[in-house]
Amino acid sequence: MNSRANQLKAFDRLLTIMDELRDQCPWDKKQTMESLRHLTIEETYELGDAILDNDLEEVKKELGDVLLHLVFYSKIGSETNTFDIADVCNSICDKLIHRHPHIYGDVKVKDEAEVKRNWEKLKLKEGKTSVLEGVPKSLPALVKANRIQDKVAGVGFDWEKPEQVWEKVEEEINEFKVEVAKKDREAMESEFGDVLFSLVNYARFVDINPENALERTNKKFSKRFQYLEAKAKALNKDLKDMTLAEMDVFWEEAKKL
């Protein structure tokens, strides 16, 4: 791998290219933080896809795209004398040192859970009024549920055993069934949300990332369905004209691949 000197040289090269693009390229000159925002979100999702696919070459490329955006925002910030890339780096360095007193201070911790509890306590001392302030409002609901539960668990608001959480899942499922039988749409939606929230909580207890798990299932289903479509096309058949039994034959083949 590259030496620290070569790593710094590569980063300096990126900063220089960013300066040149911002000065000379019509498109780059026009961009603002707001215009880049949706592109940054897109790049982050592409990085997430590459990670789930375990495509390390693609991970490298997508990390470069994300890094470019970080440098781009910092460049824009420097143009109004608000902040530059050094301020960004120093800010996160200062935060990491402050939030890791067990490394940079004399605090003792016994495990990862205690590190997380200390992290949340320190954030409250920094002026935050709630441990949930750090959860972005625009996060997708599934990710947000996981982060909310992780945050409150960090200050001790949590179940003691996975079995207790699973009992809660079963309780919520039964309550959902009751509302389904009543055909009360509003209550059904509320109870279904509770089912999902409790399942996310159980996933956390058994060390499963629910977002990753669901996305892997999405990918698995899509690949199998596309195999089914390809097989139907090879037989000059339209899926709408096939019986479920016919489709199930190809579905089972796809599962074996």
Rosetta constraint file for C-alpha pairs under 8 A:
AtomPair CA 2 CA 6 HARMONIC 5.78 0.50
AtomPair CA 2 CA 7 HARMONIC 6.23 0.50
AtomPair CA 3 CA 7 HARMONIC 6.21 0.50
AtomPair CA 4 CA 8 HARMONIC 6.17 0.50
AtomPair CA 5 CA 9 HARMONIC 6.14 0.50
AtomPair CA 6 CA 10 HARMONIC 6.10 0.50
AtomPair CA 7 CA 11 HARMONIC 6.31 0.50
AtomPair CA 8 CA 12 HARMONIC 6.10 0.50
AtomPair CA 9 CA 13 HARMONIC 6.19 0.50
AtomPair CA 10 CA 14 HARMONIC 6.40 0.50
AtomPair CA 11 CA 15 HARMONIC 6.34 0.50
AtomPair CA 12 CA 16 HARMONIC 6.18 0.50
AtomPair CA 13 CA 17 HARMONIC 6.23 0.50
AtomPair CA 14 CA 18 HARMONIC 6.13 0.50
AtomPair CA 14 CA 68 HARMONIC 7.84 0.50
AtomPair CA 15 CA 19 HARMONIC 6.28 0.50
AtomPair CA 15 CA 71 HARMONIC 7.04 0.50
AtomPair CA 16 CA 20 HARMONIC 6.33 0.50
AtomPair CA 17 CA 21 HARMONIC 6.09 0.50
AtomPair CA 18 CA 22 HARMONIC 6.02 0.50
AtomPair CA 18 CA 71 HARMONIC 7.43 0.50
AtomPair CA 18 CA 72 HARMONIC 6.93 0.50
AtomPair CA 18 CA 75 HARMONIC 7.60 0.50
AtomPair CA 19 CA 23 HARMONIC 6.21 0.50
AtomPair CA 19 CA 75 HARMONIC 7.55 0.50
AtomPair CA 20 CA 24 HARMONIC 5.92 0.50
AtomPair CA 20 CA 25 HARMONIC 7.76 0.50
AtomPair CA 21 CA 25 HARMONIC 4.98 0.50
AtomPair CA 21 CA 28 HARMONIC 5.99 0.50
AtomPair CA 21 CA 29 HARMONIC 7.27 0.50
AtomPair CA 22 CA 28 HARMONIC 5.20 0.50
AtomPair CA 22 CA 29 HARMONIC 4.79 0.50
AtomPair CA 23 CA 29 HARMONIC 6.37 0.50
AtomPair CA 24 CA 28 HARMONIC 7.97 0.50
AtomPair CA 24 CA 29 HARMONIC 7.19 0.50
AtomPair CA 25 CA 29 HARMONIC 5.96 0.50
AtomPair CA 26 CA 30 HARMONIC 6.32 0.50
AtomPair CA 27 CA 31 HARMONIC 6.73 0.50
AtomPair CA 31 CA 35 HARMONIC 5.89 0.50
AtomPair CA 31 CA 36 HARMONIC 6.66 0.50
AtomPair CA 32 CA 36 HARMONIC 6.26 0.50
AtomPair CA 32 CA 76 HARMONIC 7.19 0.50
AtomPair CA 33 CA 37 HARMONIC 6.13 0.50
AtomPair CA 33 CA 73 HARMONIC 6.23 0.50
AtomPair CA 33 CA 76 HARMONIC 7.42 0.50
AtomPair CA 34 CA 38 HARMONIC 7.90 0.50
AtomPair CA 35 CA 39 HARMONIC 7.78 0.50
AtomPair CA 36 CA 40 HARMONIC 6.14 0.50
AtomPair CA 36 CA 69 HARMONIC 7.73 0.50
AtomPair CA 37 CA 41 HARMONIC 6.45 0.50
AtomPair CA 38 CA 42 HARMONIC 6.25 0.50
AtomPair CA 39 CA 43 HARMONIC 6.15 0.50
AtomPair CA 40 CA 44 HARMONIC 6.15 0.50
AtomPair CA 40 CA 66 HARMONIC 6.82 0.50
AtomPair CA 40 CA 69 HARMONIC 6.50 0.50
AtomPair CA 41 CA 45 HARMONIC 6.36 0.50
AtomPair CA 42 CA 46 HARMONIC 6.28 0.50
AtomPair CA 43 CA 47 HARMONIC 6.22 0.50
AtomPair CA 43 CA 62 HARMONIC 6.82 0.50
AtomPair CA 43 CA 65 HARMONIC 6.61 0.50
AtomPair CA 43 CA 66 HARMONIC 6.17 0.50
AtomPair CA 44 CA 48 HARMONIC 6.26 0.50
AtomPair CA 44 CA 62 HARMONIC 7.83 0.50
AtomPair CA 44 CA 66 HARMONIC 6.63 0.50
AtomPair CA 45 CA 49 HARMONIC 6.24 0.50
AtomPair CA 46 CA 50 HARMONIC 6.34 0.50
AtomPair CA 46 CA 62 HARMONIC 6.72 0.50
AtomPair CA 47 CA 51 HARMONIC 6.26 0.50
AtomPair CA 47 CA 58 HARMONIC 7.85 0.50
AtomPair CA 47 CA 59 HARMONIC 5.99 0.50
AtomPair CA 47 CA 62 HARMONIC 5.10 0.50
AtomPair CA 47 CA 63 HARMONIC 6.65 0.50
AtomPair CA 48 CA 52 HARMONIC 6.28 0.50
AtomPair CA 49 CA 53 HARMONIC 6.14 0.50
AtomPair CA 50 CA 54 HARMONIC 6.08 0.50
AtomPair CA 50 CA 55 HARMONIC 5.38 0.50
AtomPair CA 50 CA 56 HARMONIC 7.23 0.50
AtomPair CA 50 CA 58 HARMONIC 5.80 0.50
AtomPair CA 50 CA 59 HARMONIC 5.34 0.50
AtomPair CA 50 CA 62 HARMONIC 7.75 0.50
AtomPair CA 51 CA 55 HARMONIC 6.39 0.50
AtomPair CA 51 CA 56 HARMONIC 7.27 0.50
AtomPair CA 51 CA 59 HARMONIC 6.19 0.50
AtomPair CA 52 CA 212 HARMONIC 7.26 0.50
AtomPair CA 52 CA 216 HARMONIC 7.30 0.50
AtomPair CA 54 CA 59 HARMONIC 7.98 0.50
AtomPair CA 55 CA 59 HARMONIC 6.14 0.50
AtomPair CA 56 CA 60 HARMONIC 6.17 0.50
AtomPair CA 57 CA 61 HARMONIC 6.58 0.50
AtomPair CA 58 CA 62 HARMONIC 6.10 0.50
AtomPair CA 59 CA 63 HARMONIC 5.96 0.50
AtomPair CA 60 CA 64 HARMONIC 6.40 0.50
AtomPair CA 61 CA 65 HARMONIC 6.55 0.50
AtomPair CA 62 CA 66 HARMONIC 6.30 0.50
AtomPair CA 63 CA 67 HARMONIC 6.00 0.50
AtomPair CA 64 CA 68 HARMONIC 6.08 0.50
AtomPair CA 65 CA 69 HARMONIC 6.55 0.50
AtomPair CA 66 CA 70 HARMONIC 6.51 0.50
AtomPair CA 67 CA 71 HARMONIC 6.27 0.50
AtomPair CA 68 CA 72 HARMONIC 5.98 0.50
AtomPair CA 69 CA 73 HARMONIC 6.17 0.50
AtomPair CA 70 CA 74 HARMONIC 6.29 0.50
AtomPair CA 71 CA 75 HARMONIC 6.09 0.50
AtomPair CA 71 CA 85 HARMONIC 6.67 0.50
AtomPair CA 72 CA 76 HARMONIC 6.33 0.50
AtomPair CA 73 CA 77 HARMONIC 6.17 0.50
AtomPair CA 74 CA 78 HARMONIC 6.19 0.50
AtomPair CA 74 CA 83 HARMONIC 6.72 0.50
AtomPair CA 74 CA 84 HARMONIC 4.90 0.50
AtomPair CA 74 CA 85 HARMONIC 5.11 0.50
AtomPair CA 74 CA 88 HARMONIC 7.38 0.50
AtomPair CA 75 CA 79 HARMONIC 6.56 0.50
AtomPair CA 75 CA 84 HARMONIC 6.18 0.50
AtomPair CA 75 CA 85 HARMONIC 7.15 0.50
AtomPair CA 76 CA 80 HARMONIC 7.24 0.50
AtomPair CA 77 CA 81 HARMONIC 6.50 0.50
AtomPair CA 77 CA 82 HARMONIC 5.32 0.50
AtomPair CA 77 CA 83 HARMONIC 5.10 0.50
AtomPair CA 77 CA 84 HARMONIC 5.88 0.50
AtomPair CA 78 CA 82 HARMONIC 5.80 0.50
AtomPair CA 78 CA 83 HARMONIC 5.10 0.50
AtomPair CA 78 CA 84 HARMONIC 4.67 0.50
AtomPair CA 83 CA 87 HARMONIC 5.75 0.50
AtomPair CA 83 CA 88 HARMONIC 7.20 0.50
AtomPair CA 84 CA 88 HARMONIC 6.42 0.50
AtomPair CA 85 CA 89 HARMONIC 6.18 0.50
AtomPair CA 86 CA 90 HARMONIC 5.99 0.50
AtomPair CA 87 CA 91 HARMONIC 5.86 0.50
AtomPair CA 88 CA 92 HARMONIC 6.48 0.50
AtomPair CA 89 CA 93 HARMONIC 6.14 0.50
AtomPair CA 90 CA 94 HARMONIC 6.00 0.50
AtomPair CA 91 CA 95 HARMONIC 6.27 0.50
AtomPair CA 92 CA 96 HARMONIC 6.08 0.50
AtomPair CA 93 CA 97 HARMONIC 6.23 0.50
AtomPair CA 94 CA 98 HARMONIC 6.14 0.50
AtomPair CA 95 CA 99 HARMONIC 5.95 0.50
AtomPair CA 96 CA 100 HARMONIC 6.04 0.50
AtomPair CA 97 CA 101 HARMONIC 6.87 0.50
AtomPair CA 97 CA 103 HARMONIC 7.86 0.50
AtomPair CA 97 CA 104 HARMONIC 6.13 0.50
AtomPair CA 98 CA 104 HARMONIC 7.75 0.50
AtomPair CA 99 CA 118 HARMONIC 7.88 0.50
AtomPair CA 99 CA 119 HARMONIC 5.81 0.50
AtomPair CA 99 CA 122 HARMONIC 6.66 0.50
AtomPair CA 100 CA 104 HARMONIC 6.17 0.50
AtomPair CA 100 CA 105 HARMONIC 7.56 0.50
AtomPair CA 100 CA 115 HARMONIC 7.95 0.50
AtomPair CA 100 CA 119 HARMONIC 7.67 0.50
AtomPair CA 101 CA 105 HARMONIC 4.31 0.50
AtomPair CA 101 CA 106 HARMONIC 6.44 0.50
AtomPair CA 101 CA 107 HARMONIC 5.55 0.50
AtomPair CA 102 CA 106 HARMONIC 6.01 0.50
AtomPair CA 102 CA 107 HARMONIC 4.50 0.50
AtomPair CA 102 CA 108 HARMONIC 5.47 0.50
AtomPair CA 102 CA 109 HARMONIC 6.52 0.50
AtomPair CA 103 CA 107 HARMONIC 7.79 0.50
AtomPair CA 109 CA 114 HARMONIC 6.07 0.50
AtomPair CA 109 CA 115 HARMONIC 6.56 0.50
AtomPair CA 110 CA 114 HARMONIC 6.67 0.50
AtomPair CA 111 CA 115 HARMONIC 6.64 0.50
AtomPair CA 112 CA 116 HARMONIC 6.42 0.50
AtomPair CA 113 CA 117 HARMONIC 6.33 0.50
AtomPair CA 113 CA 154 HARMONIC 7.35 0.50
AtomPair CA 114 CA 118 HARMONIC 6.13 0.50
AtomPair CA 115 CA 119 HARMONIC 6.15 0.50
AtomPair CA 116 CA 120 HARMONIC 6.42 0.50
AtomPair CA 116 CA 154 HARMONIC 5.61 0.50
AtomPair CA 117 CA 121 HARMONIC 6.31 0.50
AtomPair CA 117 CA 154 HARMONIC 4.51 0.50
AtomPair CA 117 CA 155 HARMONIC 5.44 0.50
AtomPair CA 117 CA 156 HARMONIC 7.62 0.50
AtomPair CA 118 CA 122 HARMONIC 6.11 0.50
AtomPair CA 119 CA 123 HARMONIC 6.38 0.50
AtomPair CA 120 CA 124 HARMONIC 6.46 0.50
AtomPair CA 120 CA 131 HARMONIC 6.52 0.50
AtomPair CA 120 CA 151 HARMONIC 7.51 0.50
AtomPair CA 120 CA 154 HARMONIC 6.35 0.50
AtomPair CA 120 CA 155 HARMONIC 6.72 0.50
AtomPair CA 121 CA 125 HARMONIC 6.41 0.50
AtomPair CA 121 CA 155 HARMONIC 7.38 0.50
AtomPair CA 122 CA 126 HARMONIC 6.30 0.50
AtomPair CA 123 CA 127 HARMONIC 6.99 0.50
AtomPair CA 123 CA 128 HARMONIC 6.19 0.50
AtomPair CA 123 CA 131 HARMONIC 7.59 0.50
AtomPair CA 124 CA 128 HARMONIC 4.72 0.50
AtomPair CA 124 CA 129 HARMONIC 6.27 0.50
AtomPair CA 124 CA 130 HARMONIC 6.92 0.50
AtomPair CA 124 CA 131 HARMONIC 6.88 0.50
AtomPair CA 128 CA 133 HARMONIC 6.89 0.50
AtomPair CA 129 CA 133 HARMONIC 7.45 0.50
AtomPair CA 131 CA 151 HARMONIC 6.30 0.50
AtomPair CA 131 CA 152 HARMONIC 6.84 0.50
AtomPair CA 132 CA 148 HARMONIC 6.50 0.50
AtomPair CA 132 CA 151 HARMONIC 6.55 0.50
AtomPair CA 132 CA 152 HARMONIC 7.55 0.50
AtomPair CA 135 CA 139 HARMONIC 7.77 0.50
AtomPair CA 135 CA 144 HARMONIC 6.91 0.50
AtomPair CA 135 CA 147 HARMONIC 6.66 0.50
AtomPair CA 135 CA 148 HARMONIC 6.86 0.50
AtomPair CA 136 CA 144 HARMONIC 7.71 0.50
AtomPair CA 139 CA 143 HARMONIC 6.39 0.50
AtomPair CA 139 CA 144 HARMONIC 5.53 0.50
AtomPair CA 140 CA 144 HARMONIC 6.00 0.50
AtomPair CA 141 CA 145 HARMONIC 6.06 0.50
AtomPair CA 142 CA 146 HARMONIC 6.48 0.50
AtomPair CA 142 CA 200 HARMONIC 7.67 0.50
AtomPair CA 142 CA 210 HARMONIC 7.46 0.50
AtomPair CA 142 CA 211 HARMONIC 6.52 0.50
AtomPair CA 143 CA 147 HARMONIC 6.26 0.50
AtomPair CA 143 CA 210 HARMONIC 7.79 0.50
AtomPair CA 143 CA 211 HARMONIC 6.21 0.50
AtomPair CA 144 CA 148 HARMONIC 6.01 0.50
AtomPair CA 145 CA 149 HARMONIC 6.25 0.50
AtomPair CA 145 CA 197 HARMONIC 6.38 0.50
AtomPair CA 145 CA 200 HARMONIC 7.01 0.50
AtomPair CA 146 CA 150 HARMONIC 6.09 0.50
AtomPair CA 146 CA 200 HARMONIC 6.17 0.50
AtomPair CA 146 CA 201 HARMONIC 6.96 0.50
AtomPair CA 146 CA 204 HARMONIC 7.46 0.50
AtomPair CA 146 CA 210 HARMONIC 7.59 0.50
AtomPair CA 147 CA 151 HARMONIC 5.98 0.50
AtomPair CA 148 CA 152 HARMONIC 6.34 0.50
AtomPair CA 149 CA 153 HARMONIC 6.00 0.50
AtomPair CA 149 CA 201 HARMONIC 6.69 0.50
AtomPair CA 150 CA 154 HARMONIC 6.26 0.50
AtomPair CA 150 CA 204 HARMONIC 7.91 0.50
AtomPair CA 151 CA 155 HARMONIC 7.23 0.50
AtomPair CA 152 CA 156 HARMONIC 6.70 0.50
AtomPair CA 152 CA 157 HARMONIC 5.36 0.50
AtomPair CA 152 CA 158 HARMONIC 7.14 0.50
AtomPair CA 153 CA 157 HARMONIC 4.86 0.50
AtomPair CA 153 CA 158 HARMONIC 4.97 0.50
AtomPair CA 159 CA 164 HARMONIC 6.76 0.50
AtomPair CA 159 CA 165 HARMONIC 6.74 0.50
AtomPair CA 160 CA 164 HARMONIC 7.31 0.50
AtomPair CA 161 CA 165 HARMONIC 6.96 0.50
AtomPair CA 161 CA 205 HARMONIC 7.94 0.50
AtomPair CA 162 CA 166 HARMONIC 6.29 0.50
AtomPair CA 162 CA 202 HARMONIC 6.63 0.50
AtomPair CA 162 CA 205 HARMONIC 5.76 0.50
AtomPair CA 162 CA 206 HARMONIC 7.16 0.50
AtomPair CA 163 CA 167 HARMONIC 6.26 0.50
AtomPair CA 164 CA 168 HARMONIC 6.45 0.50
AtomPair CA 165 CA 169 HARMONIC 6.38 0.50
AtomPair CA 165 CA 198 HARMONIC 7.21 0.50
AtomPair CA 165 CA 201 HARMONIC 7.14 0.50
AtomPair CA 165 CA 202 HARMONIC 5.67 0.50
AtomPair CA 166 CA 170 HARMONIC 6.31 0.50
AtomPair CA 166 CA 198 HARMONIC 8.00 0.50
AtomPair CA 166 CA 199 HARMONIC 7.95 0.50
AtomPair CA 166 CA 202 HARMONIC 6.34 0.50
AtomPair CA 167 CA 171 HARMONIC 6.13 0.50
AtomPair CA 168 CA 172 HARMONIC 6.14 0.50
AtomPair CA 168 CA 198 HARMONIC 6.68 0.50
AtomPair CA 169 CA 173 HARMONIC 6.21 0.50
AtomPair CA 169 CA 195 HARMONIC 6.17 0.50
AtomPair CA 169 CA 198 HARMONIC 5.31 0.50
AtomPair CA 169 CA 199 HARMONIC 6.12 0.50
AtomPair CA 169 CA 202 HARMONIC 7.78 0.50
AtomPair CA 170 CA 174 HARMONIC 6.23 0.50
AtomPair CA 171 CA 175 HARMONIC 6.32 0.50
AtomPair CA 172 CA 176 HARMONIC 6.13 0.50
AtomPair CA 172 CA 191 HARMONIC 6.75 0.50
AtomPair CA 172 CA 192 HARMONIC 7.92 0.50
AtomPair CA 172 CA 194 HARMONIC 6.24 0.50
AtomPair CA 172 CA 195 HARMONIC 5.23 0.50
AtomPair CA 172 CA 198 HARMONIC 7.56 0.50
AtomPair CA 173 CA 177 HARMONIC 6.24 0.50
AtomPair CA 173 CA 191 HARMONIC 7.82 0.50
AtomPair CA 173 CA 192 HARMONIC 7.73 0.50
AtomPair CA 173 CA 195 HARMONIC 5.87 0.50
AtomPair CA 174 CA 178 HARMONIC 6.40 0.50
AtomPair CA 175 CA 179 HARMONIC 6.59 0.50
AtomPair CA 175 CA 191 HARMONIC 6.58 0.50
AtomPair CA 176 CA 180 HARMONIC 6.20 0.50
AtomPair CA 176 CA 188 HARMONIC 6.04 0.50
AtomPair CA 176 CA 191 HARMONIC 4.95 0.50
AtomPair CA 176 CA 192 HARMONIC 5.97 0.50
AtomPair CA 176 CA 195 HARMONIC 7.55 0.50
AtomPair CA 177 CA 181 HARMONIC 6.23 0.50
AtomPair CA 178 CA 182 HARMONIC 6.46 0.50
AtomPair CA 179 CA 183 HARMONIC 6.06 0.50
AtomPair CA 179 CA 184 HARMONIC 5.85 0.50
AtomPair CA 179 CA 185 HARMONIC 7.91 0.50
AtomPair CA 179 CA 187 HARMONIC 6.10 0.50
AtomPair CA 179 CA 188 HARMONIC 5.23 0.50
AtomPair CA 179 CA 191 HARMONIC 7.64 0.50
AtomPair CA 180 CA 184 HARMONIC 6.68 0.50
AtomPair CA 180 CA 185 HARMONIC 7.83 0.50
AtomPair CA 180 CA 188 HARMONIC 5.90 0.50
AtomPair CA 183 CA 188 HARMONIC 7.39 0.50
AtomPair CA 184 CA 188 HARMONIC 5.89 0.50
AtomPair CA 185 CA 189 HARMONIC 6.18 0.50
AtomPair CA 186 CA 190 HARMONIC 6.32 0.50
AtomPair CA 187 CA 191 HARMONIC 6.10 0.50
AtomPair CA 188 CA 192 HARMONIC 5.96 0.50
AtomPair CA 189 CA 193 HARMONIC 6.17 0.50
AtomPair CA 190 CA 194 HARMONIC 6.47 0.50
AtomPair CA 191 CA 195 HARMONIC 6.29 0.50
AtomPair CA 192 CA 196 HARMONIC 6.34 0.50
AtomPair CA 193 CA 197 HARMONIC 6.08 0.50
AtomPair CA 194 CA 198 HARMONIC 6.07 0.50
AtomPair CA 195 CA 199 HARMONIC 6.16 0.50
AtomPair CA 196 CA 200 HARMONIC 6.16 0.50
AtomPair CA 197 CA 201 HARMONIC 6.30 0.50
AtomPair CA 198 CA 202 HARMONIC 6.24 0.50
AtomPair CA 199 CA 203 HARMONIC 6.14 0.50
AtomPair CA 200 CA 204 HARMONIC 6.38 0.50
AtomPair CA 200 CA 210 HARMONIC 6.08 0.50
AtomPair CA 201 CA 205 HARMONIC 6.55 0.50
AtomPair CA 202 CA 206 HARMONIC 6.45 0.50
AtomPair CA 203 CA 207 HARMONIC 6.07 0.50
AtomPair CA 203 CA 208 HARMONIC 4.89 0.50
AtomPair CA 203 CA 209 HARMONIC 6.58 0.50
AtomPair CA 203 CA 210 HARMONIC 6.23 0.50
AtomPair CA 204 CA 208 HARMONIC 5.61 0.50
AtomPair CA 204 CA 209 HARMONIC 6.62 0.50
AtomPair CA 204 CA 210 HARMONIC 7.73 0.50
AtomPair CA 208 CA 213 HARMONIC 7.20 0.50
AtomPair CA 209 CA 213 HARMONIC 6.14 0.50
AtomPair CA 210 CA 214 HARMONIC 6.01 0.50
AtomPair CA 211 CA 215 HARMONIC 6.10 0.50
AtomPair CA 212 CA 216 HARMONIC 6.07 0.50
AtomPair CA 213 CA 217 HARMONIC 6.35 0.50
AtomPair CA 214 CA 218 HARMONIC 6.16 0.50
AtomPair CA 215 CA 219 HARMONIC 6.20 0.50
AtomPair CA 216 CA 220 HARMONIC 6.07 0.50
AtomPair CA 217 CA 221 HARMONIC 6.00 0.50
AtomPair CA 218 CA 222 HARMONIC 6.09 0.50
AtomPair CA 219 CA 223 HARMONIC 6.20 0.50
AtomPair CA 220 CA 224 HARMONIC 6.33 0.50
AtomPair CA 221 CA 225 HARMONIC 6.07 0.50
AtomPair CA 222 CA 226 HARMONIC 6.02 0.50
AtomPair CA 223 CA 227 HARMONIC 6.21 0.50
AtomPair CA 224 CA 228 HARMONIC 6.31 0.50
AtomPair CA 224 CA 251 HARMONIC 6.41 0.50
AtomPair CA 224 CA 254 HARMONIC 5.23 0.50
AtomPair CA 224 CA 255 HARMONIC 6.84 0.50
AtomPair CA 225 CA 229 HARMONIC 6.22 0.50
AtomPair CA 225 CA 251 HARMONIC 7.26 0.50
AtomPair CA 226 CA 230 HARMONIC 6.14 0.50
AtomPair CA 227 CA 231 HARMONIC 6.21 0.50
AtomPair CA 227 CA 250 HARMONIC 7.59 0.50
AtomPair CA 227 CA 251 HARMONIC 7.77 0.50
AtomPair CA 227 CA 254 HARMONIC 6.34 0.50
AtomPair CA 228 CA 232 HARMONIC 6.22 0.50
AtomPair CA 228 CA 247 HARMONIC 6.93 0.50
AtomPair CA 228 CA 250 HARMONIC 5.60 0.50
AtomPair CA 228 CA 251 HARMONIC 6.16 0.50
AtomPair CA 228 CA 254 HARMONIC 7.41 0.50
AtomPair CA 229 CA 233 HARMONIC 6.13 0.50
AtomPair CA 229 CA 239 HARMONIC 7.16 0.50
AtomPair CA 230 CA 234 HARMONIC 6.18 0.50
AtomPair CA 231 CA 235 HARMONIC 6.50 0.50
AtomPair CA 231 CA 250 HARMONIC 7.16 0.50
AtomPair CA 232 CA 236 HARMONIC 6.27 0.50
AtomPair CA 232 CA 237 HARMONIC 5.07 0.50
AtomPair CA 232 CA 238 HARMONIC 6.44 0.50
AtomPair CA 232 CA 239 HARMONIC 6.56 0.50
AtomPair CA 233 CA 237 HARMONIC 5.64 0.50
AtomPair CA 233 CA 238 HARMONIC 7.02 0.50
AtomPair CA 237 CA 241 HARMONIC 7.05 0.50
AtomPair CA 237 CA 242 HARMONIC 7.37 0.50
AtomPair CA 238 CA 242 HARMONIC 6.75 0.50
AtomPair CA 239 CA 247 HARMONIC 7.81 0.50
AtomPair CA 242 CA 246 HARMONIC 6.14 0.50
AtomPair CA 242 CA 247 HARMONIC 6.62 0.50
AtomPair CA 243 CA 247 HARMONIC 6.37 0.50
AtomPair CA 244 CA 248 HARMONIC 5.91 0.50
AtomPair CA 245 CA 249 HARMONIC 6.61 0.50
AtomPair CA 246 CA 250 HARMONIC 7.27 0.50
AtomPair CA 247 CA 251 HARMONIC 6.21 0.50
AtomPair CA 248 CA 252 HARMONIC 6.07 0.50
AtomPair CA 249 CA 253 HARMONIC 6.47 0.50
AtomPair CA 250 CA 254 HARMONIC 6.17 0.50
AtomPair CA 251 CA 255 HARMONIC 6.35 0.50
AtomPair CA 252 CA 256 HARMONIC 6.58 0.50
AtomPair CA 253 CA 257 HARMONIC 6.70 0.50
